Amino acid sequence: MSTSTTPTTTGIVDDIGYGRQFDGWYHRLFPDDASVVAEVERLASLHPDPASGTVEFGVGNGRIALPLSRRVGRITGIDSSPEMLEVLRRNLTDDTSVEPVHADIRTYTADRTVGLVYCVCATLSMLLTPEEQRQAVQRAADLLTPGGRLVMETHNKPAILALHEGRSRATYFTPYPEPGTGLQSHSLLLPEGSLWHLSHVWYESDGTTRVGTEVSRLTAPEEMDAYARAAGLEPETRFGDWPTDTEPYAPDSPLAICTYVKPW
């Protein structure tokens, strides 16, 4: 494998504005807790060759890339949000080797291949058409060296549909460990294109609130498999959560995490 890298982008980076809404309180929604430890441990165990390099699609504030870099070395973190990348830069320390790159995961290219590309926290589902999702998976496959692995995680579509119990709308509250905090989510399923609209209200213990909205495309594991095959990757395994003692993937699993290998 080559040892130099020059990340490149094609055209203007198309940003949906996620970072402008959530950069100041993303860490409240997704704290550095035991779930991060489990995800980092699993990703490190899935890396076929840490010395070959790593790319994250949708690096955000570095919640996963920063601790993972302590395990596998340098990570190139791709994101379309300048706001989230600025948070990442502020979080960098002497022992975290993450390179923030402002780029579009549908068009990003580089002059080297790596052993692991991962795309987690439903980043793939932020692309709202099958064609856009297919483009991102092709870009990931192009970045992989033979024997390299792609890991993709998104919401588990059957579990989300079951949560709605046949209705298009649902509202639910998720309490957080810190007393007086929690997230209220108003969920709307749009029949066109499997789109999922979420409006969030975050409650702080001092009574203040934050509001944000997001739209994603519910993406079934079978669709991810089809994208991967079209990009020349071989489906490998599927699991429903990050801890290594998790039961195998099932329709009621909270997540759909799929791994693929590039043939030699």
C-alpha positions as CSV (number, residue, x, y, z in Angstrom):
1,M,0.0,0.0,0.0
2,S,1.1,3.6,-0.6
3,T,2.1,5.7,2.5
4,S,1.1,9.2,1.3
5,T,-2.3,10.6,1.1
6,T,-3.8,13.6,-0.6
7,P,-7.6,13.9,0.0
8,T,-9.5,15.5,-2.8
9,T,-13.1,16.6,-3.3
10,T,-15.2,17.1,-6.4
11,G,-17.1,20.3,-6.9
12,I,-18.9,22.1,-4.1
13,V,-19.6,20.2,-0.9
14,D,-23.3,19.8,-0.5
15,D,-24.2,20.1,3.2
16,I,-27.7,19.4,4.6
17,G,-27.1,21.7,7.6
18,Y,-27.1,19.1,10.3
19,G,-24.1,20.6,12.0
20,R,-25.6,24.1,12.1
21,Q,-28.5,22.6,14.2
22,F,-26.7,20.2,16.4
23,D,-23.0,21.2,16.8
24,G,-23.5,22.9,20.2
25,W,-25.4,20.0,21.8
26,Y,-24.6,16.9,19.7
27,H,-22.4,15.7,22.6
28,R,-25.5,15.8,24.8
29,L,-27.5,13.5,22.5
30,F,-24.6,11.2,21.9
31,P,-22.4,11.3,25.1
32,D,-19.0,9.6,25.6
33,D,-20.4,6.6,27.5
34,A,-20.2,2.8,27.5
35,S,-21.7,2.6,24.0
36,V,-18.7,4.5,22.6
37,V,-16.3,2.0,24.3
38,A,-18.2,-0.9,22.8
39,E,-18.3,0.6,19.3
40,V,-14.6,1.4,19.4
41,E,-13.7,-2.1,20.6
42,R,-15.7,-3.7,17.9
43,L,-14.4,-1.5,15.1
44,A,-10.8,-2.1,16.3
45,S,-11.4,-5.8,16.2
46,L,-12.8,-5.6,12.7
47,H,-9.8,-3.7,11.3
48,P,-7.8,-6.1,9.1
49,D,-4.6,-4.1,9.2
50,P,-4.5,-0.9,11.3
51,A,-1.1,0.1,9.7
52,S,-2.9,0.4,6.3
53,G,-5.0,3.3,7.4
54,T,-8.7,4.1,8.2
55,V,-11.4,6.4,6.8
56,E,-14.6,7.4,8.5
57,F,-17.5,8.6,6.5
58,G,-19.4,11.2,8.6
59,V,-16.9,11.8,11.3
60,G,-18.9,14.6,12.9
61,N,-17.3,15.8,16.2
62,G,-15.0,12.8,16.3
63,R,-17.0,10.9,19.0
64,I,-15.8,7.5,17.5
65,A,-12.7,8.5,15.5
66,L,-10.9,10.2,18.4
67,P,-10.9,7.2,20.8
68,L,-10.5,4.7,17.9
69,S,-7.4,6.5,16.7
70,R,-5.7,5.6,20.0
71,R,-6.3,2.0,19.0
72,V,-5.6,1.9,15.2
73,G,-3.6,5.0,14.5
74,R,-4.3,7.8,12.0
75,I,-7.9,8.2,10.8
76,T,-9.1,10.4,7.9
77,G,-12.5,11.8,8.9
78,I,-14.8,13.0,6.1
79,D,-17.7,15.2,6.8
80,S,-19.8,17.8,4.8
81,S,-20.5,19.9,7.9
82,P,-17.8,22.6,8.6
83,E,-19.4,23.2,12.0
84,M,-19.0,19.6,13.1
85,L,-15.4,19.5,11.8
86,E,-14.6,22.6,13.8
87,V,-15.8,20.8,16.9
88,L,-13.6,17.9,16.0
89,R,-10.6,20.1,15.6
90,R,-11.1,21.6,19.1
91,N,-11.3,18.1,20.5
92,L,-8.0,16.9,19.0
93,T,-5.2,16.1,21.5
94,D,-1.6,15.0,21.3
95,D,-2.7,11.3,21.4
96,T,-5.5,11.5,18.8
97,S,-4.5,11.3,15.2
98,V,-7.5,12.3,13.2
99,E,-7.4,14.3,10.0
100,P,-10.6,16.3,9.4
101,V,-11.5,16.6,5.7
102,H,-14.4,18.7,4.5
103,A,-15.8,16.6,1.6
104,D,-18.9,14.9,0.3
105,I,-18.9,11.1,0.9
106,R,-20.6,10.6,-2.4
107,T,-17.6,12.0,-4.3
108,Y,-14.6,11.8,-2.0
109,T,-11.5,10.2,-3.5
110,A,-7.9,9.8,-2.3
111,D,-4.6,8.7,-3.7
112,R,-4.2,5.7,-1.4
113,T,-6.3,2.7,-0.3
114,V,-6.9,1.8,3.3
115,G,-7.8,-1.3,5.3
116,L,-11.0,-0.1,6.9
117,V,-13.8,2.3,5.9
118,Y,-16.6,2.8,8.4
119,C,-19.9,4.8,8.2
120,V,-21.8,4.8,11.4
121,C,-24.5,6.7,13.3
122,A,-26.9,6.4,10.3
123,T,-24.7,8.6,8.2
124,L,-25.6,6.5,5.1
125,S,-29.3,7.2,5.8
126,M,-28.7,10.9,5.7
127,L,-28.5,10.4,1.9
128,L,-32.1,10.4,0.9
129,T,-32.2,8.4,-2.4
130,P,-30.9,4.9,-3.3
131,E,-28.7,6.4,-5.9
132,E,-26.9,8.7,-3.5
133,Q,-26.5,5.9,-1.0
134,R,-25.1,3.7,-3.8
135,Q,-22.6,6.4,-4.8
136,A,-21.3,6.6,-1.2
137,V,-20.9,2.9,-0.9
138,Q,-19.0,2.8,-4.3
139,R,-16.7,5.6,-3.0
140,A,-16.0,3.5,0.1
141,A,-15.3,0.4,-1.9
142,D,-12.9,2.3,-4.1
143,L,-10.9,3.4,-1.0
144,L,-10.4,-0.2,0.2
145,T,-7.4,-2.2,-0.4
146,P,-8.0,-5.9,-1.4
147,G,-8.9,-7.7,1.8
148,G,-10.1,-4.4,3.3
149,R,-13.4,-4.1,5.2
150,L,-16.4,-1.7,5.0
151,V,-18.5,-1.4,8.1
152,M,-21.9,0.4,7.9
153,E,-24.4,1.0,10.7
154,T,-27.8,2.6,10.5
155,H,-31.2,2.5,12.2
156,N,-32.8,-0.9,11.9
157,K,-35.8,-0.3,9.5
158,P,-38.0,-3.1,10.7
159,A,-37.6,-2.0,14.3
160,I,-38.5,1.6,13.5
161,L,-41.6,0.5,11.6
162,A,-42.6,-1.7,14.5
163,L,-42.2,1.3,16.9
164,H,-44.9,3.1,14.9
165,E,-47.4,0.1,15.2
166,G,-48.9,0.8,11.8
167,R,-49.2,4.6,12.3
168,S,-47.4,7.3,10.4
169,R,-46.8,9.3,13.6
170,A,-45.3,8.5,16.9
171,T,-44.0,10.4,19.9
172,Y,-41.6,9.0,22.5
173,F,-39.4,10.2,25.4
174,T,-35.9,8.9,26.1
175,P,-34.7,9.7,29.7
176,Y,-30.9,10.1,30.0
177,P,-28.8,9.1,33.0
178,E,-28.2,12.7,34.2
179,P,-31.2,13.6,36.4
180,G,-33.6,16.0,34.7
181,T,-32.4,15.4,31.2
182,G,-34.0,13.6,28.3
183,L,-35.0,13.6,24.6
184,Q,-38.5,13.9,23.3
185,S,-38.8,12.8,19.7
186,H,-41.7,13.4,17.3
187,S,-41.5,10.8,14.5
188,L,-43.2,10.9,11.1
189,L,-42.9,8.2,8.5
190,L,-43.3,9.6,4.9
191,P,-44.4,6.9,2.4
192,E,-42.4,8.5,-0.4
193,G,-39.0,6.9,-0.5
194,S,-39.0,5.5,3.0
195,L,-38.2,8.9,4.4
196,W,-38.3,9.4,8.2
197,H,-38.7,12.9,9.7
198,L,-37.7,13.4,13.3
199,S,-38.2,16.6,15.4
200,H,-36.3,16.5,18.7
201,V,-36.7,18.5,21.9
202,W,-33.8,18.2,24.3
203,Y,-34.4,18.9,28.0
204,E,-31.7,20.1,30.3
205,S,-31.9,19.8,34.0
206,D,-32.1,23.6,34.4
207,G,-35.3,23.7,32.4
208,T,-33.8,24.9,29.1
209,T,-34.5,23.2,25.9
210,R,-33.0,22.8,22.4
211,V,-34.9,21.8,19.2
212,G,-33.6,20.2,16.1
213,T,-35.0,18.3,13.1
214,E,-33.6,15.7,10.7
215,V,-34.7,13.7,7.8
216,S,-33.2,10.3,6.9
217,R,-34.0,7.4,4.6
218,L,-34.8,4.2,6.4
219,T,-32.4,1.7,4.7
220,A,-32.9,-2.0,5.1
221,P,-29.9,-4.3,5.5
222,E,-30.8,-6.0,2.2
223,E,-30.4,-2.6,0.5
224,M,-26.9,-2.1,2.0
225,D,-26.0,-5.6,0.8
226,A,-27.1,-4.8,-2.8
227,Y,-25.1,-1.5,-2.8
228,A,-22.1,-3.4,-1.6
229,R,-22.4,-6.2,-4.2
230,A,-22.8,-3.6,-7.0
231,A,-19.5,-2.0,-5.7
232,G,-17.7,-5.3,-5.9
233,L,-17.7,-6.1,-2.2
234,E,-18.7,-9.4,-0.6
235,P,-21.3,-9.3,2.3
236,E,-19.6,-10.8,5.4
237,T,-21.7,-10.5,8.6
238,R,-24.6,-8.6,10.2
239,F,-25.2,-7.8,13.8
240,G,-27.7,-5.8,15.8
241,D,-25.7,-3.8,18.3
242,W,-22.0,-3.0,19.1
243,P,-21.1,-5.0,22.2
244,T,-19.4,-8.3,21.3
245,D,-21.8,-10.3,23.4
246,T,-24.8,-9.0,21.4
247,E,-27.2,-11.5,20.0
248,P,-27.1,-11.9,16.2
249,Y,-29.1,-9.4,14.1
250,A,-32.9,-9.8,14.2
251,P,-35.8,-7.7,12.9
252,D,-36.2,-6.2,16.4
253,S,-32.5,-5.3,16.8
254,P,-31.9,-1.6,17.6
255,L,-29.4,-1.2,14.8
256,A,-28.4,-2.8,11.5
257,I,-24.6,-3.1,11.4
258,C,-23.3,-4.8,8.2
259,T,-19.7,-5.6,7.2
260,Y,-18.3,-6.2,3.7
261,V,-14.9,-7.4,2.4
262,K,-13.2,-6.4,-0.8
263,P,-12.0,-9.6,-2.6
264,W,-8.3,-10.1,-3.2
